Structure formats: structure tokens, C-alpha cells
């Protein structure tokens, strides 16, 4: 007795319906997160000691774009254009860069627990930025030169690159990456970077110590158009380049041997991913200090919503990371107003419970 096979036209129709449904979900997710990002940015620009309505914010921005000088008078224009707007744009870029970096690391190591902050990459970038501040300033003491801000992203990139390469070399043996070794090595690298950063803090003066405190807790309070112009040329091209790795990361999900047989240049993908992560994390740390857990919370939530396909995961993670960091910045500005809470504290308060939930869920101790 033979089993009847389903009619081919019915099977094809079912597959077509499934593909169409996933495309509609993808379009809805992209459009929804993009609109949410724009609306939240308008709200964030208006929040602070001087409250400005979102409608007035939109009016100021539109007048600035069109050159309507009649609408560009008043204190709120100065607040929006010189203080709030650079801060929000910096938050969008840093949040997007950290979230996509987390998604890339999770794809590279094939584990959702990988994150630049958890495995020491951010700490390495922060150490290099701290060394740039303290040692660079000491070397230039007595001269007419001033340490340019553009040097900080380069120094932080070098630190993030060295940390990422060291982590990958330690955790990978014979083409296989040990997740346990990766996490333990990340803890060790983070502790070493923290010790060296503490040493730099010990030998720093009062002004340098304040700068180092800024890196350690994370903040968008130092945002300016100068800082934004130094960071944007690094992070924006990376955000457009990262999705080009989507096919390779999808192949790596099957294993390195299988990806190689599919014609994917595995070593090139891994090297490019490491460099991109180091660039994004280094620039983010240089601009806003150490901000943790964005790279693990956002990609995991996006993965739960739309699946593991990196063609969607990477761009949606960028949008989600931008939304999360701007929302956290709003909380940091309002929760202890008129003072300002470091944004790293807010993201840690959100991310640490989520990380514990993820660990318990992976071990089967909870099923929600």
C-alpha cells in the first residue's frame, strides 16, 4: 500500500503563500521600526529641562531644511539645533552600531550569548580610548597641539580589533569555536582591560579622570556636531556594509565545513566581520563610552520576531538598537531630573535581567 503524496500545485501554492507571508512580515517590521525610530527621535529632541513639543521640533527641523529663517528664532531653536539634535543623532548611530555588532558576533560564533560588551571587546576598545586620552594628552603637554577627537575612534578601533582577534584565536581550535572558552576568555580579557584602565585612572589628573569616568559609565551628554562628524563617517558606511555579510552568516549557521562546501568564503567572511565589529564598537566607545547589553538584547528580540535570516536580522537590529538607546537616553535624562543618569546604568538595568532570562531559558529552567 502506497501513501498518496500531496498534489504538487497545492504544495507550490502553500510554499508561495508562506514566502508571501514572510515578505509581508519583513516589510511591516522594517516600516514599523523605521517610523518608530523617527517618531521617538522627535520626542527625544523635545525632552529635557526645557520641554519642546514634537510638533515644534518638526517645525524647526523643516525650517532648517527649507531655509525659512522666520521660524528659526528663539531659545528653543538653539536648544534643538545645538544640544538635543546632535545628542539624538549620536544615540541613533551608537545604538545601531552596537546592535548590529552584536548580531554579527552572534552569527560569527553561532551563539546568541555573544556580545561585544560581554566578551571583552568593548572593554578593549575602552582601554585603548582611555590610553589615548591619558597618554596622548601627556605626550602633547607643553606643546601647542591639542589631541583631536578623530584620534579617539582610531585608538578605540585598534583596541576593539585586538580584543576581537585575541578572543577568536583563543576560542577557535581546528575551525570550531568553543562558546564556553569564548565566554571565559571574554571575562578574562575584560578583567585585564579593566585593570589597565584603572591603572590609567590612577596616573591621570583631575580632568583626565573625569573623562575616564565618562567612558566607564557611558553617556551621550558630550554630543556635539564635531563629535558627530567624526563618528558618522565610520558608523554609517559600516551599517550599509554589514548586510553584505548576510549570506555568509546564514551559511555559517550550518557550520564552517558546510558553508565552505556551499561556496562561501568562510575565512574572508570571518575576517571582515571581525574588522567591522571592531570599527563599530571602537567608534561607539569613543563617542559614548562603555554601553553594555544593547548588542545582546536587540538581536535576540529581532530573531524571536522574524527568525534567524541575517538579511532581515542585521537591518532590523540596527533600527531596534537605535530605538533602544534613544529610549534609554530619554529615561536617563528624566528619571533623576534635573540631573542626568549615565546611560550605561539604564541599559545594564534592562539587559542584565534579560541576559539571565536567556541563560535560564537555554538551560530549560524556564519555558517562557
C-alpha positions as semicolon CSV with decimal commas, in nm:
position;residue;x (nm);y (nm);z (nm)
1;X;0,000;0,000;0,000
2;X;0,147;0,332;-0,104
3;X;0,088;0,664;0,065
4;X;-0,066;0,931;-0,151
5;X;0,162;1,228;-0,199
6;X;0,019;1,578;-0,182
7;X;-0,060;1,738;-0,515
8;X;0,232;1,940;-0,648
9;X;0,019;2,251;-0,728
10;X;-0,118;2,256;-0,372
11;X;0,234;2,223;-0,227
12;X;0,364;2,500;-0,451
13;X;0,074;2,724;-0,353
14;X;0,144;2,661;0,014
15;X;0,510;2,750;-0,025
16;X;0,423;3,062;-0,222
17;X;0,178;3,166;0,049
18;X;0,443;3,111;0,318
19;X;0,702;3,317;0,128
20;X;0,450;3,595;0,069
21;X;0,360;3,597;0,438
22;X;0,723;3,628;0,542
23;X;0,775;3,911;0,294
24;X;0,475;4,098;0,434
25;X;0,611;4,046;0,787
26;X;0,953;4,175;0,679
27;X;0,805;4,486;0,515
28;X;0,585;4,552;0,816
29;X;0,879;4,512;1,055
30;X;1,109;4,743;0,856
31;X;0,844;5,013;0,805
32;X;0,720;4,989;1,163
33;X;1,065;5,014;1,321
34;X;1,169;5,295;1,084
35;X;0,859;5,500;1,168
36;X;0,904;5,426;1,536
37;X;1,265;5,541;1,514
38;X;1,166;5,874;1,353
39;X;0,881;5,941;1,598
40;X;1,094;5,853;1,900
41;X;1,371;6,082;1,774
42;X;1,125;6,373;1,751
43;X;1,006;6,303;2,105
44;X;1,364;6,270;2,235
45;X;1,471;6,603;2,086
46;X;1,193;6,771;2,285
47;X;1,273;6,610;2,621
48;X;1,486;6,778;2,885
49;X;1,500;7,074;3,121
50;X;1,327;7,280;2,852
51;X;1,033;7,081;2,716
52;X;0,960;7,131;2,345
53;X;0,657;6,979;2,177
54;X;0,723;6,727;1,897
55;X;0,527;6,947;1,657
56;X;0,755;7,242;1,730
57;X;1,060;7,017;1,689
58;X;0,937;6,906;1,346
59;X;0,868;7,269;1,255
60;X;1,222;7,375;1,350
61;X;1,381;7,089;1,157
62;X;1,166;7,159;0,850
63;X;1,251;7,530;0,864
64;X;1,618;7,441;0,888
65;X;1,595;7,218;0,581
66;X;1,400;7,472;0,376
67;X;1,593;7,778;0,495
68;X;1,286;7,954;0,638
69;X;1,464;8,197;0,872
70;X;1,136;8,338;1,006
71;X;1,085;8,019;1,207
72;X;1,444;7,995;1,328
73;X;1,432;8,249;1,610
74;X;1,406;8,181;1,979
75;X;1,569;7,982;2,257
76;X;1,408;7,653;2,157
77;X;1,582;7,669;1,816
78;X;1,922;7,691;1,984
79;X;1,835;7,406;2,220
80;X;1,717;7,181;1,938
81;X;1,993;7,251;1,687
82;X;2,296;7,282;1,915
83;X;2,220;7,044;2,204
84;X;1,936;6,799;2,150
85;X;1,965;6,708;1,782
86;X;2,337;6,610;1,792
87;X;2,266;6,403;2,103
88;X;1,976;6,214;1,948
89;X;2,162;6,153;1,621
90;X;2,462;6,024;1,816
91;X;2,232;5,792;2,011
92;X;2,081;5,659;1,689
93;X;2,424;5,586;1,538
94;X;2,575;5,431;1,852
95;X;2,268;5,218;1,920
96;X;2,257;5,093;1,562
97;X;2,630;5,020;1,558
98;X;2,626;4,826;1,887
99;X;2,317;4,622;1,795
100;X;2,447;4,522;1,453
101;X;2,785;4,439;1,606
102;X;2,610;4,206;1,849
103;X;2,420;4,040;1,565
104;X;2,744;3,993;1,372
105;X;2,923;3,840;1,668
106;X;2,632;3,606;1,736
107;X;2,638;3,497;1,374
108;X;3,016;3,460;1,375
109;X;3,021;3,247;1,692
110;X;2,683;3,085;1,616
111;X;2,558;3,161;1,965
112;X;2,304;3,421;2,090
113;X;2,511;3,485;2,404
114;X;2,791;3,658;2,213
115;X;2,802;4,033;2,264
116;X;3,081;4,292;2,233
117;X;3,025;4,405;2,591
118;X;3,009;4,059;2,747
119;X;3,317;3,913;2,578
120;X;3,557;4,199;2,639
121;X;3,556;4,375;2,301
122;X;3,403;4,694;2,443
123;X;3,644;4,682;2,737
124;X;3,939;4,655;2,498
125;X;3,811;4,949;2,295
126;X;3,755;5,147;2,615
127;X;4,109;5,072;2,733
128;X;4,255;5,199;2,407
129;X;4,039;5,513;2,422
130;X;4,148;5,572;2,782
131;X;4,512;5,527;2,684
132;X;4,459;5,775;2,402
133;X;4,317;6,030;2,644
134;X;4,575;5,994;2,921
135;X;4,895;5,909;2,735
136;X;4,820;6,117;2,428
137;X;4,746;6,419;2,644
138;X;5,066;6,365;2,841
139;X;5,280;6,340;2,527
140;X;5,132;6,665;2,394
141;X;5,172;6,854;2,723
142;X;5,378;7,167;2,673
143;X;5,314;7,185;2,300
144;X;5,066;7,393;2,104
145;X;4,895;7,081;1,975
146;X;4,562;6,956;2,106
147;X;4,452;6,594;2,087
148;X;4,192;6,582;1,805
149;X;3,875;6,386;1,873
150;X;3,921;6,192;1,548
151;X;4,215;6,013;1,713
152;X;3,983;5,854;1,971
153;X;3,783;5,639;1,725
154;X;4,108;5,517;1,571
155;X;4,255;5,425;1,909
156;X;3,932;5,258;2,023
157;X;3,913;5,068;1,692
158;X;4,265;4,931;1,745
159;X;4,172;4,820;2,095
160;X;3,849;4,657;1,981
161;X;4,026;4,487;1,690
162;X;4,298;4,342;1,914
163;X;4,038;4,219;2,165
164;X;3,822;4,059;1,895
165;X;4,118;3,886;1,728
166;X;4,251;3,760;2,061
167;X;3,907;3,629;2,155
168;X;3,863;3,449;1,825
169;X;4,210;3,295;1,832
170;X;4,166;3,172;2,189
171;X;3,817;3,029;2,140
172;X;3,872;2,865;1,798
173;X;4,053;2,536;1,750
174;X;4,057;2,336;1,425
175;X;3,786;2,553;1,276
176;X;3,549;2,510;1,572
177;X;3,463;2,782;1,821
178;X;3,404;2,684;2,183
179;X;3,131;2,900;2,335
180;X;3,245;2,822;2,691
181;X;3,603;2,918;2,607
182;X;3,477;3,232;2,433
183;X;3,282;3,350;2,738
184;X;3,564;3,267;2,982
185;X;3,823;3,434;2,761
186;X;3,594;3,735;2,731
187;X;3,569;3,763;3,108
188;X;3,949;3,741;3,137
189;X;4,007;3,999;2,862
190;X;3,750;4,232;3,017
191;X;3,911;4,200;3,362
192;X;4,257;4,267;3,219
193;X;4,133;4,570;3,027
194;X;3,956;4,694;3,340
195;X;4,274;4,660;3,546
196;X;4,479;4,853;3,291
197;X;4,208;5,119;3,266
198;X;4,221;5,151;3,645
199;X;4,597;5,199;3,625
200;X;4,547;5,478;3,373
201;X;4,290;5,637;3,604
202;X;4,544;5,621;3,889
203;X;4,807;5,818;3,696
204;X;4,562;6,065;3,541
205;X;4,493;6,419;3,657
206;X;4,152;6,553;3,759
207;X;4,042;6,648;3,408
208;X;4,152;6,316;3,262
209;X;3,985;6,131;3,548
210;X;3,654;6,298;3,466
211;X;3,692;6,189;3,103
212;X;3,769;5,832;3,209
213;X;3,460;5,827;3,431
214;X;3,263;5,930;3,123
215;X;3,391;5,625;2,932
216;X;3,329;5,381;3,216
217;X;2,959;5,461;3,267
218;X;2,857;5,570;2,918
219;X;2,678;5,889;2,829
220;X;2,550;6,087;2,533
221;X;2,587;6,413;2,724
222;X;2,904;6,514;2,542
223;X;2,740;6,503;2,200
224;X;2,827;6,779;1,957
225;X;2,832;6,834;1,585
226;X;3,212;6,798;1,591
227;X;3,193;6,460;1,762
228;X;2,910;6,351;1,533
229;X;3,108;6,449;1,223
230;X;3,397;6,232;1,345
231;X;3,180;5,928;1,420
232;X;2,927;5,931;1,135
233;X;3,180;5,864;0,854
234;X;3,279;5,545;1,040
235;X;2,947;5,401;1,155
236;X;2,719;5,495;0,862
237;X;2,924;5,312;0,593
238;X;2,953;5,013;0,828
239;X;2,575;4,995;0,863
240;X;2,547;4,973;0,485
241;X;2,833;4,722;0,456
242;X;2,722;4,482;0,729
243;X;2,417;4,342;0,543
244;X;2,653;4,234;0,264
245;X;2,767;3,961;0,502
246;X;2,415;3,823;0,544
247;X;2,450;3,532;0,301
248;X;2,783;3,427;0,450
249;X;2,646;3,440;0,806
250;X;2,343;3,238;0,701
251;X;2,578;2,975;0,563
252;X;2,787;2,974;0,881
253;X;2,475;2,879;1,077
254;X;2,510;2,532;0,918
255;X;2,875;2,504;1,030
256;X;3,201;2,615;0,874
257;X;3,256;2,294;0,675
258;X;2,904;2,307;0,529
259;X;2,939;2,677;0,447
260;X;3,268;2,608;0,270
261;X;3,105;2,340;0,056
262;X;2,831;2,587;-0,035
263;X;3,095;2,812;-0,189
264;X;3,102;3,070;0,091
265;X;3,446;3,228;0,154
266;X;3,444;3,145;0,524
267;X;3,778;3,297;0,623
268;X;3,706;3,618;0,433
269;X;3,364;3,647;0,598
270;X;3,511;3,594;0,944
271;X;3,792;3,845;0,889
272;X;3,556;4,109;0,751
273;X;3,310;4,054;1,038
274;X;3,588;4,097;1,295
275;X;3,707;4,422;1,137
276;X;3,354;4,563;1,109
277;X;3,274;4,479;1,471
278;X;3,597;4,640;1,588
279;X;3,524;4,954;1,385
280;X;3,166;4,989;1,505
281;X;3,242;4,915;1,871
282;X;3,554;5,131;1,868
283;X;3,372;5,431;1,724
284;X;3,077;5,383;1,962
285;X;3,302;5,358;2,269
286;X;3,500;5,663;2,159
287;X;3,180;5,866;2,123
288;X;2,966;5,746;2,413
289;X;3,180;5,532;2,643
290;X;3,103;5,178;2,759
291;X;2,736;5,093;2,697
292;X;2,653;4,729;2,753
293;X;2,382;4,478;2,662
294;X;2,247;4,659;2,352
295;X;2,421;4,404;2,132
296;X;2,258;4,105;2,303
297;X;1,906;4,229;2,380
298;X;1,813;4,375;2,042
299;X;1,935;4,098;1,804
300;X;1,774;3,830;2,020
301;X;1,437;4,005;2,025
302;X;1,453;4,060;1,648
303;X;1,547;3,695;1,599
304;X;1,245;3,585;1,802
305;X;1,019;3,807;1,591
306;X;1,138;3,745;1,233
307;X;1,369;3,444;1,252
308;X;1,745;3,396;1,210
309;X;1,779;3,515;0,848
310;X;2,056;3,775;0,862
311;X;1,917;3,956;0,558
312;X;1,645;4,080;0,793
313;X;1,823;4,043;1,125
314;X;2,102;4,291;1,053
315;X;1,898;4,591;0,927
316;X;1,622;4,535;1,183
317;X;1,882;4,510;1,460
318;X;2,019;4,848;1,350
319;X;1,675;5,006;1,379
320;X;1,599;4,829;1,706
321;X;1,932;4,929;1,859
322;X;1,878;5,292;1,762
323;X;1,532;5,287;1,923
324;X;1,655;5,119;2,241
325;X;1,944;5,358;2,300
326;X;1,741;5,672;2,232
327;X;1,465;5,546;2,462
328;X;1,726;5,467;2,731
329;X;1,867;5,817;2,690
330;X;1,521;5,967;2,748
331;X;1,492;5,764;3,069
332;X;1,843;5,869;3,174
333;X;1,753;6,235;3,130
334;X;1,414;6,227;3,303
335;X;1,438;5,969;3,582
336;X;1,657;6,187;3,811
337;X;1,589;6,528;3,651
338;X;1,736;6,786;3,658
339;X;2,042;6,560;3,699
340;X;2,130;6,300;3,437
341;X;2,179;5,928;3,495
342;X;2,460;5,759;3,295
343;X;2,300;5,572;3,007
344;X;2,514;5,266;3,073
345;X;2,328;5,218;3,402
346;X;1,994;5,222;3,221
347;X;2,097;4,970;2,954
348;X;2,250;4,744;3,221
349;X;1,926;4,756;3,420
350;X;1,741;4,642;3,108
351;X;1,997;4,399;2,970
352;X;2,114;4,214;3,282
353;X;1,772;4,062;3,367
354;X;1,722;3,979;3,000
355;X;2,059;3,802;2,989
356;X;1,972;3,598;3,300
357;X;1,637;3,506;3,144
358;X;1,815;3,396;2,827
359;X;2,057;3,177;3,023
360;X;1,778;3,015;3,226
361;X;1,572;2,958;2,912
362;X;1,862;2,791;2,731
363;X;1,912;2,558;3,028
364;X;1,544;2,465;3,029
365;X;1,477;2,605;3,375
366;X;1,203;2,830;3,238
367;X;0,987;2,791;2,929
368;X;0,866;3,146;2,866
